[in-house]
Amino acid sequence: MLISVIEQAILILASGWLLTMNIRRGQQYPRLMVLTTAFWFAAIAIACMSLPFMLGPGVLLDVRDAVFFVAGLFGGPLAGGLALLMAGGFRFWLDGAGVFPGIAGMVIALTAGLGMRYALQQRWLRLNVWSLLPVTLLLNVIKMGLLYLMVEPQQQPHILSLTLPFLIIVVPLTLILVFILKDAEQRGREQQALRDSEARLTAITSALPDTMCVIDEDGCYLDVMAENTNELYATTGSMVGKTVWDIFPDEQAETFLTFIRRTLKLNTVNTLIYDVETSGGPRTFECVAQILKSQPGDKAAVVTLNRDISARVKNETELRIAAVAFESFQGMLVTDKNNRILRINRAFSEITGYTQEELIGKTPAIFSSGKHDGEFYRQMWHSINTRGHWQGEICDKRKSGKLYPQLLSISEVKDAQGQRSHYVAQINDITDRKNDAEKINHLAFYDVLTGLPNRRLLLERITQTRLKSVEYGKLGAMILIDLDNFKNINDLWGHSVGDKLLLQVAGRLREVAGQQDTLARLGSDQFALLLDAQFENQAQLMDRLEHISHALLDSLDQPYAHEELKLRSSGCLGVVMLDADSLLAEELLRQAELAMYEAKAAGKGEIRFFDPEMQEVISQRLLLEEDIVRGLHAGEFNVYFQPQFNDDGGMTGTEALVRWHHPERGILAPGAFIEVAEAAGLMNQIDHVVLQRSCEQMASWARLEAFSNVTVSVNISSIQLYQPGFVQEVLNILQQTGANPALLKLELTESMLLTDMPQAISRMRLLKQSGIRFAIDDFGTGYSSLHYLQQLPLDQLKIDQSFVRGLPYDSNSLAIIRAIIAMAKSLELEVIAEGVETEAQRAILLNNGCRLYQGYLFARPGQASDVEALVFEAAEHGYHYEA
């Protein structure tokens, strides 16, 4: 029996281990655990029934009831019931005496366990020894009682003698099994709670946008909780086991490690803001660290929460920028969706004069000036509501009541749901801009001195008058007014006096002009009066023009007062009529100018109407000017040479004369184009061509023995003499062509030397140093003076052909020629006479001491080849050329 008892005890303890394993393993699968629990309880009960201990002949006893009590207590009705079915089936299969009492005992034990379970759930009892002991004693006493009633009478005493030992063994075993399972169940619940806690923590940390890290005092990552650290830091793989030196640049890693150690030292929660380069670009993180409790012997560590605050930093930056922008120089106003003012900035207050307290809760209607009608505001709000924005110029009212122009911009603001929530208005006070625009407009269209319309505005008015004439068939006219002798007043009395005179002129002209007419100042001393297109026919217009023209001239002819002086400055008028067929404004003004110049050419105080012949003359001049430019580019200008001879008939030099080889008009002498070329500023280019060609020819003649001492005279204009770089230009041409400077003679006129005598002398001396010679052309026709002749580095005087032409009968011409020759001798200068055409002229010149001649008597101007042929022919016959 002892062995059977030990077997039953071992079986009970083994069942406790099995059931503990079942609880630990099966908690993750609750439904399956019901079946496994039922199976293990049934298996233990069957094992107990298979290993009973014998109380006597035919009397068997086991601890199955204890198993079913525990099954009801811990397995519940379903697991316990299934175990009962399986164990009961097994007992029924064994058959034999005591089947039904044995099954009944299992039912009673299961019922007792279920009852105890219910009482515990209702908190009527607590699971301890004092509540279990009575139940288990009662249960086993009942079991022994049933056994007592089942056995034969002779065995009953034996049953009674074994009851106490049985109870002493079975009751503790039952209690041990209960507390084993209680402990297993408690551990299971604790483990489940721990798993649930871990799951909750994992879920919480996963839901947080933060990266949780555990880092020890040496900067080593012990644990990292984040969805994907690769997206947060520029690192690959797990961060666990890495150090801050592996994650961050050296300087940043040092900062991070210092932060960790400071947290450990101070034992407080610390915060660090840091930037890091991530796979998504540079990001900003906020790290909050606190000490993590560790086991003795472990390294101190901190737990950190690393939150990506890039968006927050960006938003804060944008808010700061927005705050600064709000307090900009522009006035800004914010309203709610009902157009109630919420906020204004300082600039708005300065512009309008209102404080924020005075405006909060009011509508912008407080600024209304009354200058805009309802339609204006309807269109403005239609643009805001449909486009979300409106901008334009508006007139508003300040707090003082003063109206002012402003540039207003209104934008709507929408909330996250796309609904309109606010309006933002920006205003700029454009009063100064308007004033500046008016000033600029006045400067652009009005004369600064007189305040009259200027040329630009006059042209616009001419265009308007012309359009009016086209539309209504009316006639108008324009009178161009130019003052006489105004330059003399400016030169004599100064520009301030001239300005005062112009102001008086403007005042007088205003008195004469009609209210519908336009009086303008074109510049300097020129004015224009535009008569509006209001005349039905030419007769009416001519009557008006006659009347107003004489009125203008009479008004201008009156003396002008300046202090105690009385100045006079009459005027000349150029008139052009304006009708539907008139030309453009610029052309009409040009026609009036032509008429005015004709009037000035006729004298002072004259009137001239535009004549189409004037336009033709101007057109011809313009065409000739364009033709000269074309000819210069085409290389059509060339040089002819007229030989110069001595009294022995020998050629001593030539004069270079420009000729234009025109493709249509043939060879043109200077008289056909010089005047136009000078007016157009083209003489400098022509002079350059003549000098260049002359020097080239000199270099070519230098290779011929007959021309070894032949000079070439080139006429220099005043424009060329005084232009910057003239000296260097001449020297460069000589160097480029290789011409001998000693054979080059530059001819100047007396009048051009008087422009700037010191500069002329300086330049002549510089060229004289290179061997170049100088001659005065047309001597005697200008201001001849021994004083300037003594200063000039001259070599020759040239008697003008006008004096030679009067010989031999004009005594005055002869007297002038004798004086020139005598002057030349006294200054040791050569003298040459030009325009010699008769032998009588040459004889008189020779008799009076002039031994150099130039003229048709000797040779006409010709090309270089003609001059060469002339010289070679004389050399071939062995004589000097003679007329």
C-alpha positions in Angstrom: 0.0 0.0 0.0 2.8 2.4 0.8 4.2 2.0 -2.7 0.7 2.7 -4.2 0.4 5.8 -2.0 3.8 7.0 -3.2 2.8 6.4 -6.8 -0.4 8.4 -6.3 1.7 11.2 -4.7 4.2 11.2 -7.6 1.3 11.2 -10.0 -0.3 14.1 -8.3 2.9 16.1 -8.4 3.6 15.2 -12.0 0.1 16.3 -12.9 0.9 19.7 -11.3 4.0 20.1 -13.5 2.0 19.1 -16.6 -0.8 21.4 -15.8 1.7 24.2 -15.1 3.3 23.7 -18.5 -0.2 23.6 -20.1 -1.1 26.9 -18.5 2.2 28.6 -19.5 2.0 27.3 -23.1 -1.6 27.6 -23.7 -2.4 31.1 -22.6 -1.7 32.4 -26.1 -4.3 30.1 -27.4 -7.4 30.3 -25.1 -9.7 28.0 -27.0 -7.1 25.3 -27.5 -6.2 25.5 -23.9 -9.7 24.3 -22.9 -9.2 21.1 -24.8 -5.6 20.6 -23.6 -6.6 21.2 -20.0 -9.5 18.8 -20.2 -7.1 16.3 -21.8 -4.5 16.6 -19.1 -7.0 16.4 -16.2 -8.6 13.3 -17.9 -5.2 11.8 -18.4 -4.1 12.2 -14.8 -7.4 10.9 -13.6 -7.1 7.8 -15.8 -3.5 7.4 -14.6 -4.7 7.5 -11.0 -7.4 4.9 -11.8 -4.7 2.8 -13.5 -2.5 2.9 -10.4 -4.9 2.5 -7.4 -3.8 1.4 -4.0 -5.6 -1.6 -2.4 -7.3 -1.2 0.9 -8.3 -4.8 1.1 -9.5 -7.6 -1.0 -11.5 -6.1 -3.8 -11.3 -2.6 -2.3 -9.4 -0.2 -4.5 -8.8 3.5 -3.8 -7.1 6.4 -5.8 -7.0 10.2 -5.8 -9.0 10.9 -8.9 -11.5 12.9 -7.0 -8.8 15.3 -6.0 -7.9 15.7 -9.7 -11.5 16.5 -10.6 -11.8 18.9 -7.7 -8.8 20.8 -9.0 -10.2 20.4 -12.6 -13.5 22.1 -11.5 -11.6 24.8 -9.6 -9.1 25.7 -12.3 -10.4 24.2 -15.6 -13.9 25.5 -15.3 -17.2 23.7 -16.3 -16.1 23.1 -19.9 -12.6 21.7 -19.4 -13.8 19.9 -16.2 -16.8 18.4 -18.0 -14.8 17.2 -21.0 -12.3 15.7 -18.5 -15.1 14.0 -16.7 -16.5 12.5 -19.9 -13.1 11.1 -20.9 -12.3 9.7 -17.4 -15.9 8.5 -16.8 -15.8 6.7 -20.2 -12.5 5.1 -19.2 -14.0 4.0 -15.8 -17.0 2.7 -17.5 -14.8 0.8 -19.9 -13.0 -0.8 -16.9 -16.3 -2.0 -15.6 -16.3 -4.0 -12.4 -17.8 -3.2 -9.0 -18.0 0.4 -8.0 -18.4 1.9 -11.5 -21.2 4.1 -10.7 -20.1 5.1 -7.2 -16.7 5.9 -8.7 -18.3 8.0 -11.4 -20.5 9.6 -8.8 -17.4 10.5 -6.8 -15.9 12.2 -9.8 -19.1 14.2 -10.4 -19.2 15.2 -6.7 -15.5 16.3 -6.8 -16.0 18.3 -10.0 -19.1 19.9 -8.6 -17.3 20.8 -5.5 -14.4 22.3 -7.5 -16.9 24.3 -9.6 -18.7 25.5 -6.5 -15.4 26.6 -5.0 -14.6 28.4 -8.3 -17.9 30.3 -8.3 -17.5 31.3 -4.7 -14.0 32.6 -5.5 -15.3 34.5 -8.5 -18.0 36.1 -6.4 -15.4 37.0 -3.8 -17.2 35.0 -1.2 -14.0 33.1 -0.4 -10.3 33.6 -0.9 -8.1 30.8 -2.3 -6.1 29.9 0.8 -5.6 26.9 3.1 -8.4 27.9 5.5 -11.0 27.9 2.7 -9.7 24.8 0.9 -9.0 22.6 3.9 -12.7 22.2 4.9 -13.8 21.5 1.4 -11.1 18.9 0.7 -11.7 17.2 4.1 -15.4 17.1 3.4 -14.9 15.9 -0.1 -12.6 13.0 1.0 -14.7 12.2 4.0 -17.7 11.8 1.7 -15.5 9.7 -0.6 -14.5 7.4 2.3 -18.1 7.3 3.6 -19.3 6.1 0.2 -16.6 3.5 0.2 -17.6 2.5 3.7 -21.1 1.9 2.6 -20.1 -0.1 -0.5 -17.8 -2.6 1.2 -18.8 -5.7 3.0 -19.5 -5.3 6.7 -16.4 -7.3 7.7 -14.3 -4.7 5.7 -15.9 -1.6 7.2 -13.7 -1.5 10.3 -10.6 -1.7 8.1 -12.0 1.3 6.0 -12.4 3.2 9.2 -8.9 2.5 10.3 -7.5 3.7 7.0 -9.6 6.9 6.7 -7.4 9.0 8.8 -4.1 8.0 7.1 -5.8 8.5 3.7 -7.0 12.0 4.7 -3.5 12.8 6.0 -2.1 11.9 2.6 -4.7 13.0 0.1 -5.7 16.3 1.6 -2.1 17.8 1.5 -1.6 16.4 -1.9 -4.8 18.1 -3.1 -3.7 21.3 -1.4 -0.3 21.1 -3.0 -1.8 20.5 -6.4 -4.1 23.5 -5.9 -1.3 25.8 -4.9 0.9 24.6 -7.7 -1.7 25.4 -10.2 -2.6 28.7 -8.4 1.1 29.7 -8.7 1.3 28.6 -12.3 -1.9 30.5 -13.1 -0.6 33.6 -11.3 2.7 33.5 -13.1 0.7 33.0 -16.4 -1.3 36.1 -15.6 1.8 38.0 -14.7 3.5 36.9 -17.9 0.4 37.8 -19.9 0.3 41.1 -18.2 3.9 41.6 -19.0 3.4 40.7 -22.6 0.3 43.0 -22.7 2.4 45.7 -21.2 5.2 45.2 -23.7 2.6 45.1 -26.5 1.1 48.4 -25.2 4.5 50.0 -24.9 5.5 48.8 -28.3 2.2 50.2 -29.7 2.7 53.4 -27.9 6.3 53.9 -29.0 5.3 52.9 -32.5 2.5 55.4 -32.6 4.8 58.1 -31.3 6.7 60.2 -33.9 9.7 59.9 -31.7 12.7 57.7 -31.7 13.4 56.2 -28.3 17.0 55.2 -27.6 18.9 53.8 -24.6 22.4 55.1 -24.6 25.1 54.4 -22.0 27.6 56.8 -20.6 30.1 55.9 -23.3 27.7 56.8 -26.1 26.8 53.3 -27.1 23.3 52.6 -28.3 21.8 49.7 -26.1 18.3 49.8 -27.5 16.5 51.8 -30.2 12.8 51.9 -30.8 11.7 53.4 -34.0 9.9 52.3 -37.2 12.9 53.0 -39.4 16.0 54.6 -38.1 17.4 54.6 -41.6 14.9 57.3 -42.5 15.9 59.4 -39.5 19.7 59.1 -39.6 22.3 58.7 -42.4 23.1 55.2 -41.2 22.4 51.7 -42.5 21.4 48.7 -40.5 20.6 48.6 -36.8 21.8 51.3 -34.5 22.1 48.9 -31.6 25.7 48.4 -30.7 26.9 51.5 -32.5 28.1 54.6 -30.8 27.4 58.3 -31.3 30.7 58.5 -33.2 29.2 56.0 -35.8 26.0 58.1 -36.2 27.1 61.7 -36.1 30.1 63.8 -37.3 32.9 64.1 -34.8 32.0 67.6 -33.5 28.3 66.7 -33.2 29.1 63.3 -31.6 31.2 65.1 -28.9 28.3 67.5 -28.2 25.8 64.6 -27.9 28.1 62.6 -25.6 28.6 65.7 -23.4 24.8 66.1 -23.3 24.4 62.4 -22.1 27.0 62.8 -19.4 25.5 66.1 -18.2 22.2 64.4 -17.9 23.7 61.5 -15.8 25.6 64.0 -13.6 22.7 66.3 -12.9 20.1 63.5 -12.7 17.5 65.8 -14.3 15.6 65.8 -17.5 17.7 67.6 -20.2 16.9 68.8 -23.7 19.2 69.2 -26.7 18.4 70.6 -30.1 20.6 69.3 -32.9 20.7 69.1 -36.7 21.5 65.9 -38.5 21.8 64.9 -42.2 19.2 62.2 -42.9 18.3 60.2 -46.0 15.6 62.8 -46.6 17.9 65.7 -46.3 19.0 67.9 -43.3 16.6 67.7 -40.4 16.3 69.2 -36.9 15.7 67.1 -33.8 14.8 67.7 -30.2 16.3 65.2 -27.8 14.9 64.8 -24.3 17.0 62.6 -22.0 16.6 61.3 -18.5 18.4 58.7 -16.4 17.5 55.0 -16.9 17.6 52.9 -13.7 20.2 50.2 -14.1 21.3 47.1 -12.2 24.4 47.2 -10.0 27.5 46.7 -12.0 25.9 47.9 -15.3 27.0 51.1 -17.0 24.9 54.2 -16.3 22.6 54.9 -19.2 19.9 57.4 -20.3 16.8 57.0 -22.3 16.2 59.6 -24.9 13.2 60.7 -27.0 14.3 62.1 -30.3 11.6 64.1 -32.0 11.9 65.5 -35.5 11.0 69.2 -35.1 12.0 70.3 -38.6 8.4 71.2 -39.5 8.1 73.0 -36.1 11.3 74.9 -36.6 10.2 75.8 -40.2 6.8 76.9 -38.9 8.4 79.0 -36.1 10.8 80.5 -38.6 7.9 81.3 -41.0 6.0 82.8 -38.1 8.9 85.0 -37.1 9.2 86.0 -40.8 5.5 86.6 -41.0 5.6 88.7 -37.8 8.4 90.8 -39.2 6.6 91.0 -42.5 3.4 92.0 -40.8 5.3 94.9 -39.1 6.7 96.0 -42.5 6.5 99.4 -44.0 3.2 98.4 -45.7 0.1 99.0 -43.8 -1.6 95.7 -43.0 -5.1 94.9 -41.8 -6.7 91.5 -40.8 -10.4 90.9 -40.6 -12.6 87.9 -39.9 -14.8 86.3 -42.5 -17.5 88.8 -41.6 -15.2 91.7 -42.4 -14.7 92.7 -38.8 -11.3 94.2 -38.1 -9.1 91.9 -35.8 -5.7 93.4 -36.1 -3.6 96.2 -37.8 0.1 96.9 -37.8 2.0 100.0 -36.9 2.4 101.2 -40.5 -1.4 101.0 -41.0 -1.9 103.1 -37.9 0.6 105.6 -39.1 -1.1 105.9 -42.5 -4.7 106.1 -41.3 -4.2 107.8 -37.9 -6.3 105.1 -36.1 -5.0 103.0 -33.3 -5.8 99.2 -33.1 -8.1 99.7 -30.2 -10.2 102.2 -32.2 -10.6 99.8 -35.1 -11.1 96.3 -33.5 -14.6 95.1 -34.2 -15.4 97.7 -36.8 -15.5 97.2 -40.6 -13.3 98.9 -43.2 -16.2 101.0 -44.2 -14.9 103.5 -41.6 -12.2 104.4 -44.1 -14.7 105.1 -47.0 -14.1 108.4 -48.7 -17.4 108.5 -50.7 -15.4 108.8 -53.9 -16.4 105.4 -55.1 -19.9 104.2 -56.0 -21.5 100.9 -55.2 -20.6 99.4 -58.5 -16.9 99.9 -57.7 -17.2 97.9 -54.5 -19.4 95.2 -56.1 -16.7 94.5 -58.7 -14.0 94.5 -56.0 -15.8 91.9 -53.9 -16.7 89.9 -56.9 -13.0 89.6 -57.7 -12.1 88.7 -54.1 -14.9 86.0 -53.9 -14.1 84.5 -57.3 -10.3 84.9 -57.6 -9.4 85.2 -53.9 -7.6 88.5 -54.6 -8.1 92.1 -55.7 -5.6 94.9 -56.2 -6.1 98.4 -57.3 -6.0 102.1 -56.5 -8.5 103.6 -54.2 -9.2 106.8 -52.4 -9.7 106.5 -48.6 -10.1 108.8 -45.7 -7.7 109.2 -42.7 -8.9 109.7 -39.1 -8.4 113.4 -39.6 -10.9 113.3 -42.5 -8.3 114.1 -45.1 -8.6 112.0 -48.3 -5.6 110.3 -49.7 -4.8 107.9 -52.6 -3.7 104.4 -51.7 -2.7 101.2 -53.4 -4.9 98.5 -51.9 -4.5 94.7 -52.1 -7.0 92.3 -50.5 -6.6 88.6 -50.2 -8.8 85.9 -48.7 -7.5 83.3 -46.3 -9.0 79.8 -46.1 -8.9 77.3 -43.3 -7.9 73.6 -43.4 -11.3 72.7 -44.8 -11.1 75.2 -47.6 -13.6 77.6 -46.1 -13.0 81.4 -46.0 -11.9 82.4 -42.6 -10.1 85.8 -42.8 -9.2 88.7 -45.1 -5.8 90.3 -45.2 -5.5 93.8 -46.7 -2.2 95.6 -47.6 -2.2 99.4 -48.2 0.4 101.7 -49.5 0.0 105.5 -49.2 0.8 106.7 -52.7 0.3 110.4 -52.1 4.0 111.1 -52.6 4.1 108.8 -55.7 1.1 110.7 -57.1 2.8 114.0 -56.4 6.0 112.7 -58.0 4.1 111.4 -61.0 2.5 114.8 -61.4 6.0 116.5 -61.1 7.4 114.0 -63.6 4.5 114.5 -65.9 5.0 118.3 -65.6 8.7 117.9 -66.3 8.0 115.6 -69.2 5.4 117.8 -70.8 6.1 121.3 -69.6 8.9 123.8 -69.8 10.7 124.3 -66.5 11.3 128.0 -66.9 8.0 129.3 -68.3 5.6 126.5 -67.3 4.4 126.3 -70.9 3.8 123.0 -72.7 7.1 121.7 -74.2 7.8 120.2 -77.6 6.6 116.7 -76.6 3.2 117.9 -75.4 2.9 120.2 -78.4 3.3 117.3 -80.7 0.5 115.4 -78.9 -1.7 118.5 -79.1 -0.9 118.8 -82.9 -2.0 115.2 -83.3 -5.2 115.8 -81.4 -5.9 118.9 -83.4 -5.3 117.0 -86.6 -7.7 114.3 -85.6 -10.3 116.9 -84.7 -9.8 118.5 -88.1 -10.4 115.1 -89.8 -13.5 114.4 -87.7 -15.2 117.8 -88.0 -13.7 119.2 -91.2 -12.4 122.3 -89.5 -9.1 124.1 -90.1 -6.3 125.1 -87.7 -2.8 126.4 -87.9 0.5 126.6 -86.2 2.8 129.6 -85.7 6.4 129.1 -84.9 8.0 132.1 -83.1 11.7 132.8 -82.9 13.1 135.8 -81.1 15.6 138.1 -82.8 18.9 139.0 -81.2 18.2 136.9 -78.2 21.8 135.4 -78.3 23.2 138.8 -78.1 21.2 139.5 -74.9 22.4 136.3 -73.4 26.0 136.9 -74.3 26.0 140.6 -73.2 23.9 140.4 -70.0 24.1 136.7 -69.0 21.6 133.8 -69.0 19.7 135.0 -65.9 18.7 138.2 -67.8 17.8 136.1 -70.8 15.6 133.8 -68.6 13.8 136.9 -67.2 13.2 138.1 -70.8 11.8 134.7 -71.8 9.4 134.9 -68.9 8.2 138.3 -70.1 7.9 136.9 -73.6 5.8 134.0 -72.4 3.5 136.3 -70.5 3.0 138.5 -73.6 2.3 135.5 -75.8 -0.3 134.2 -73.3 -2.2 137.5 -73.5 -2.4 137.2 -77.3 -3.2 133.5 -77.5 -6.9 132.3 -77.4 -8.2 130.1 -74.6 -8.5 127.1 -76.9 -5.1 127.6 -78.4 -1.9 125.9 -77.2 1.1 128.1 -76.5 4.4 126.1 -76.1 8.1 126.7 -75.7 10.2 124.5 -77.9 13.6 125.5 -76.4 16.0 128.4 -76.2 14.2 131.4 -77.8 11.6 129.4 -79.8 7.9 129.3 -79.0 4.9 127.8 -80.9 1.3 128.8 -80.9 -1.2 126.1 -82.1 -4.5 127.4 -83.2 -7.3 125.0 -82.5 -9.2 123.4 -85.5 -12.3 125.6 -85.2 -12.4 127.5 -88.5 -14.9 126.6 -91.1 -12.9 127.7 -94.2 -9.6 129.1 -95.2 -10.8 132.7 -95.3 -11.8 132.6 -91.6 -8.4 131.0 -90.8 -6.5 133.6 -92.8 -8.3 136.5 -91.0 -7.4 135.0 -87.7 -3.8 134.4 -88.7 -3.4 137.9 -90.0 -4.8 139.4 -86.8 -2.9 137.2 -84.3 0.4 137.3 -86.3 0.5 141.1 -86.2 -0.6 141.1 -82.5 2.3 138.7 -81.7 4.8 140.8 -83.6 3.6 144.0 -82.0 3.7 142.4 -78.6 7.3 141.1 -79.1 8.5 144.4 -80.5 7.8 146.3 -77.3 10.8 146.9 -75.1 11.5 144.6 -72.1 12.3 146.1 -68.8 15.4 144.9 -66.9 16.1 147.0 -63.8 16.8 150.4 -65.4 17.5 149.0 -68.8 15.1 148.5 -71.7 16.0 145.6 -73.9 14.5 144.9 -77.3 14.1 141.6 -79.1 11.6 141.3 -81.9 10.5 138.0 -83.5 10.0 136.2 -86.7 7.0 133.9 -87.4 6.7 130.8 -89.5 3.2 129.7 -90.2 1.8 126.4 -91.5 -1.9 125.6 -91.9 -3.4 122.4 -90.6 -6.3 120.6 -92.2 -7.6 117.0 -92.7 -4.8 116.3 -95.2 -2.0 117.5 -93.0 1.0 115.4 -92.3 2.2 114.0 -89.0 3.0 116.3 -86.1 6.8 116.2 -86.5 6.5 117.0 -90.2 4.2 119.9 -89.6 6.6 121.3 -87.0 9.4 120.9 -89.5 7.5 122.8 -92.1 6.8 125.6 -89.6 10.5 125.7 -88.9 11.3 126.1 -92.6 8.9 128.9 -92.9 10.4 130.6 -89.8 14.0 130.3 -91.2 12.8 132.0 -94.4 11.3 134.8 -92.3 14.6 135.3 -90.4 16.5 135.2 -93.7 14.3 138.1 -94.8 15.1 140.2 -91.8 13.6 141.0 -88.4 9.9 141.0 -87.5 9.0 139.1 -90.6 6.2 136.5 -91.3 6.4 133.7 -93.8 4.0 130.9 -94.7 5.2 127.5 -95.5 5.9 127.0 -99.2 6.3 123.5 -100.6 9.4 124.7 -102.5 11.1 125.1 -99.1 10.5 121.4 -98.5 11.9 120.5 -101.8 15.1 122.4 -101.1 15.5 120.7 -97.8 14.7 117.3 -99.3 17.3 117.9 -101.9 19.8 118.8 -99.2 18.9 115.7 -97.2 19.2 113.5 -100.3 22.6 115.0 -101.2 23.7 114.5 -97.6 22.8 110.8 -97.8 24.5 110.6 -101.2 27.7 112.0 -99.7 27.7 109.4 -96.9 27.1 106.7 -99.5 29.9 108.1 -101.7 32.4 108.2 -98.8 31.6 104.5 -98.0 31.9 103.6 -101.7 35.3 105.4 -102.1 34.0 107.8 -104.8 35.9 110.8 -103.4 39.3 111.3 -105.0 42.0 113.9 -105.5 42.9 116.1 -108.5 46.1 118.0 -108.6 46.6 121.5 -110.1 50.3 122.2 -110.9 52.1 125.3 -109.5 54.9 126.9 -111.5 57.8 129.4 -111.1 58.7 132.3 -113.3 61.0 130.0 -115.3 58.1 127.7 -116.3 59.2 124.9 -114.0 56.7 123.0 -111.9 57.4 123.5 -108.2 54.4 121.9 -106.6 50.7 121.0 -106.9 47.6 121.7 -104.9 45.3 118.8 -104.0 41.7 119.4 -104.9 38.8 117.0 -103.9 36.6 115.6 -106.7 33.6 113.4 -106.4 33.3 110.7 -109.0 29.5 110.4 -108.8 28.2 107.3 -110.6 25.3 109.3 -112.1 26.3 112.9 -112.2 29.9 112.4 -113.2 32.8 114.3 -111.7 31.7 116.9 -109.2 33.8 119.9 -108.1 33.6 121.0 -104.4 31.0 123.7 -105.1 28.4 121.0 -105.7 28.7 119.4 -102.2 30.9 121.3 -99.9 28.2 123.5 -98.3 26.0 120.5 -97.6 28.9 118.4 -96.3 29.9 121.2 -93.9 26.4 121.6 -92.6 26.1 117.8 -92.1 29.4 117.5 -90.3 31.0 115.4 -93.0 33.9 117.6 -94.0 36.2 116.0 -91.5 35.8 112.6 -93.3 36.3 114.3 -96.7 39.4 116.1 -95.5 40.8 112.8 -94.2 40.3 111.2 -97.6 42.1 114.1 -99.4 45.0 114.1 -97.0 45.3 110.3 -97.2 45.2 110.2 -101.1 47.6 113.2 -101.3 50.2 111.5 -99.1 49.8 108.3 -101.0 50.5 110.1 -104.2 53.5 111.9 -102.7 55.0 108.6 -101.8 54.3 107.4 -105.3 55.9 110.5 -106.9 59.0 110.2 -104.7 60.1 107.2 -106.8 60.2 109.6 -109.9 63.2 111.9 -110.3 61.2 114.6 -112.0 59.0 114.9 -108.9 61.8 114.7 -106.3 61.2 118.3 -105.1 57.5 118.8 -106.0 55.4 119.8 -103.1 51.8 119.0 -102.5 49.5 121.5 -100.9 46.5 120.2 -99.0 43.6 122.5 -97.7 42.8 121.9 -94.0 39.3 122.9 -92.7 38.7 124.5 -89.3 36.9 121.4 -88.2 39.9 119.2 -89.0 42.4 121.6 -87.4 40.7 121.8 -84.1 39.5 118.2 -83.8 41.2 116.2 -81.0 44.0 114.1 -82.3 44.6 116.2 -85.5 48.4 116.3 -85.1 48.6 112.6 -84.5 46.3 111.9 -87.5 48.6 113.8 -89.9 51.7 112.1 -88.5 50.1 108.6 -88.7 49.1 109.2 -92.4 52.6 110.3 -93.2 54.1 107.2 -91.5 51.6 104.8 -93.1 52.1 106.1 -96.6 55.8 106.8 -96.3 55.4 110.4 -97.7 58.2 113.0 -97.2 56.8 115.5 -94.6 59.1 118.3 -96.1 57.1 118.1 -99.4 53.7 118.4 -97.6 52.2 121.9 -97.4 49.0 122.4 -95.3 46.9 125.4 -96.4 44.9 127.3 -93.8 42.5 130.3 -94.1 42.9 133.4 -92.1 39.4 133.1 -90.6 39.8 129.6 -89.2 43.0 130.7 -87.3 41.0 133.3 -85.4 38.8 130.7 -83.7 41.5 129.6 -81.2 44.8 131.2 -82.2 46.9 129.7 -79.3 45.7 126.2 -80.0 46.3 126.7 -83.8 49.8 127.9 -83.2 50.6 125.0 -80.9 49.4 122.4 -83.4 51.2 124.1 -86.3 54.5 124.1 -84.4 54.2 120.4 -83.5 53.7 119.5 -87.1 56.5 122.0 -88.2 58.9 120.0 -86.1 58.3 117.1 -88.4 59.1 119.2 -91.5 55.6 120.0 -92.6 55.2 123.4 -94.2 52.2 125.8 -93.9 50.6 128.3 -96.2 47.8 130.9 -95.7 45.2 130.4 -98.4 43.0 133.2 -99.8 45.3 135.8 -98.1 43.9 139.3 -98.0 40.3 138.3 -97.8 40.2 138.0 -94.0 41.6 139.7 -91.0 45.2 140.2 -92.1 47.5 141.3 -89.3 51.3 141.4 -89.0 50.8 140.5 -85.3 49.4 137.1 -85.9 51.5 136.5 -89.0 54.6 137.0 -86.8 53.4 134.3 -84.4 52.4 131.7 -87.0 55.1 129.2 -88.2 54.2 130.0 -91.9 56.2 129.3 -95.1 53.9 130.8 -97.8 51.2 133.4 -98.5 48.7 132.7 -101.2 47.2 135.7 -103.0 43.5 135.2 -103.4 42.3 134.9 -107.0 39.7 137.6 -106.4 42.6 140.1 -106.5 44.3 138.5 -109.4 41.1 138.5 -111.4 41.0 142.4 -111.3 44.4 142.7 -113.0 45.6 144.6 -114.9 42.9 147.3 -114.7 41.8 147.3 -111.0 44.2 149.6 -109.2 42.8 148.6 -105.8 43.5 144.9 -106.4 47.0 145.8 -107.6 47.7 147.9 -104.5 46.6 145.0 -102.3 48.8 142.5 -104.2 51.8 144.8 -103.8 51.1 145.1 -100.0 50.8 141.3 -99.7 54.1 140.8 -101.6 55.8 143.4 -99.5 54.5 141.8 -96.3 55.7 138.4 -97.4 59.2 139.7 -98.2 59.4 141.4 -94.8 58.5 138.2 -93.1 60.7 136.1 -95.4 57.8 134.1 -96.7 57.1 132.7 -100.2 54.2 134.3 -102.1 52.2 132.5 -104.8 49.2 133.9 -106.8 46.3 131.7 -107.6 43.7 132.1 -110.4 46.3 133.3 -113.0 44.6 133.0 -116.3 46.2 135.5 -118.7 49.8 136.4 -119.6 49.1 140.1 -118.6 48.2 139.0 -115.1 51.4 136.9 -114.9 53.6 139.8 -116.2 52.2 142.3 -113.6 52.7 139.7 -110.8 56.2 139.1 -111.9 57.0 142.8 -112.2 55.8 143.3 -108.6 58.0 140.4 -107.2 55.6 137.4 -107.3 57.5 134.5 -108.9 55.1 131.5 -108.2 51.8 131.0 -110.0 48.8 128.7 -110.2 46.0 128.9 -112.6 44.5 128.0 -115.9 47.2 129.9 -117.8 49.5 127.1 -116.8 47.4 124.0 -116.2 44.0 122.9 -115.2 43.4 120.5 -112.3 43.8 116.9 -113.4 44.5 113.4 -112.2 47.9 112.4 -111.1 48.5 110.7 -114.4 47.7 113.9 -116.3 50.3 115.8 -114.1 52.9 113.1 -114.8 52.3 113.3 -118.5 52.7 117.0 -118.5 56.1 116.8 -116.7 57.4 113.9 -118.8 56.4 115.7 -122.0 58.4 118.8 -121.0 61.4 116.7 -120.0 61.3 114.8 -123.3 61.5 118.1 -125.3 64.2 119.5 -123.0 62.4 122.6 -121.8 60.4 123.9 -118.9 56.7 124.1 -119.3 55.6 127.6 -120.5 52.2 128.9 -121.2 
